[in-house]
Amino acid sequence: APATAHPAAPAATESTDELVRRLLGPLTRLLRAELRLDRERAGMRLDNRH
């Protein structure tokens, strides 16, 4: 039997969206902290992109 893609059930989509919303903040903070550390290691503490 050929494999067919079944759309996600609405409840599964909602729980996935909720999970993404809950993880976005903490992941963003971790990435920013890692970028800051990398800049400090490279001797560029200030973000001069402005």
C-alpha positions in Angstrom: 0.0 0.0 0.0 1.4 3.4 -0.9 2.2 5.7 2.0 -0.1 8.7 2.0 0.3 11.9 4.0 -2.5 12.4 6.5 -3.1 15.9 7.7 -2.6 16.3 11.4 -5.6 16.2 13.6 -6.7 19.7 14.9 -5.9 18.7 18.5 -2.4 17.6 17.5 -1.8 20.9 15.6 -3.0 22.9 18.6 -0.8 21.1 21.0 2.2 21.5 18.6 1.5 25.2 18.4 1.3 25.5 22.2 4.6 23.6 22.5 6.3 26.0 20.0 5.0 29.0 21.9 6.3 27.7 25.2 9.7 26.8 23.9 10.3 29.9 21.8 11.2 32.3 24.7 13.6 30.0 26.4 15.3 29.0 23.2 15.6 32.6 22.1 17.3 33.5 25.4 19.7 30.6 25.1 20.6 31.5 21.5 21.2 35.2 22.4 23.4 34.2 25.4 25.4 31.9 23.2 25.9 34.6 20.6 26.9 37.1 23.3 29.5 34.6 24.6 30.8 34.1 21.1 31.2 37.8 20.6 33.0 38.2 23.9 35.4 35.4 23.0 36.1 37.1 19.8 36.7 40.4 21.6 33.6 42.1 20.2 31.3 42.7 23.2 29.2 45.4 21.5 26.7 44.6 18.8 27.5 47.3 16.2 24.7 46.3 13.8 22.5 49.3 14.6 
